[in-house]
Amino acid sequence: MGAGDRHLLIMTLILLATIRLGLWLMPFRTLLKLIAKISRQSDRPQVTQVSVGKISWAVKAVSRYMPGVKCLARALTTQVVMSRYGYSCELRIGVAKGEKGILEAHAWIEHEGLIVMGYLADLSRFIPLPSLEGVKL
């Protein structure tokens, strides 16, 4: 593993842990404001460009070693890392009724019409909520 991959994994680990803790401790609106701040692309030019696939790989890899991480934390982490590297993406949150009539939710990230984080085989059963883009926080 090269230095670039190690840097990406460490950055992703720190972000995922911070976002997971934020989801637990903060109101969602406050967390979204914080995420908007840290998502801004760095003023420093990136030495290396990281692919969307590599970002997705890093979030999945780090998630395996952090117990209790759910889809929303993974999606928010992916959104931050992609934004930091200059990629546009959209956070999607959908809801569905489960087999026992219990409301379920799922979060995923879309980039250029493709799901890059949070794909499920039965994702079509989730009804996407309106986008949070443009909502005043």
N, C-alpha and C positions, 0 to 999 in steps of 0.2 A: 504494500500500500504506500502510495506516494505521500509527500507532505501536503499536497493540495487536498487529497481525500481525507487525511487526518484532520486538517483544519476544518473542512466541511463537517465532518462527524462531530468534532468538539463543539463547533458553533451550533449545530443542530441539537446536540445534547443539552447545552445550556438554554437554548430557546425553548425546547420542549419542556424541560423542567420548570422554567419560569412561567410558561403559559399554563401548564398543568396546575401549578401553585396558584396562579392568578385566577383560574376558573374556580378554584376552591375557595379563595379568600375575597375576591372582589366582585362587585356587581358587573354584569356582562358589559354594560355600556362603558364603564370605567376601563375595563380590560381592552375593549375595542379602541378606545382613545390611545391607550398605551401602545397597542399594536400598530396603530396608524403612525405613531411617532417613530417607532423602531423599524418600521417597514420601508421608510424612505431610503431610496438608493443612496449608497455611500457617496460622499463628495470625492473620495479618492477613486481614481480609475481602478477597476478590477484588473489585477495582473493576469489572471486566467479567467476565462469564461467557463462556467459550469453549466452543463446541459440540464434540461428539465428532468430527464431520466435519472441523472445523477442525484439531483435534489430529492426526487421521490425515493430513490434507493437509500439515501442517507436518513430520511425521516423513518422509513420502514425499519432500517437496521437499528437505529437508536431506540425505536419504540419497543422492539423485542426485549430489550434489557431494562425497561422501565415499567414496573408493574402498575396496573391500573390506568394506563393511558387509553383514552377512548378516541373515537373518530373526530370529535370537535377539536381536541388538542392537536391531533395529527394534522388536521386541515388548516388550523390557524398557523401552526409552525411552518407548514409548506408554503402558505401564503406569504409569511414574512420572508422566508429565505428566497422565494422566487422574486419577490419585490426588490430585495436587496441586490439581486443580480440583474435587475432590469426587465424581468418578465411580467407581463400582465396576466392576471388570473382572477377568477371569481370564486368567492366562497359561496357555496350553495348549502342550504339546510332544508331538508324535506321531512315531512311527517307521514305516517301511515298507521293504520290500525292493525295490530297483530292478530294472530289467530284467536286469541281469547278476548278480543275487543279492547286491548290495552294500547294506548297511544305510544308509538315508537317514533324516534327521531334519528336522523342520520345526517352527517356533514361530509361534504366532499369538495374538491377543488377542480375547477375546469380551466383549461388553457387552450385557446383557439378551438373551442368546441369539443375538446377531448377531456376525459376524466383522467387526471394525473395522480390523484390521491383520493382514496375512499371508494373505489369501485366495488360494487356488489353485484352478484349475478341477478338479483331481484331488485335492483335499484329502481326500476320503472314503477314499482308499487308505491314509492315515496312521492308525495306531491310537494314540489318545491315551493317554499315560502318566497314572498317577494324579496328581491335583492336588497341588501343593506347599503349598496352603493348610492351615494348622494344623500343619505339620511344624516341629518345633523346630529352629531353626538354631543 
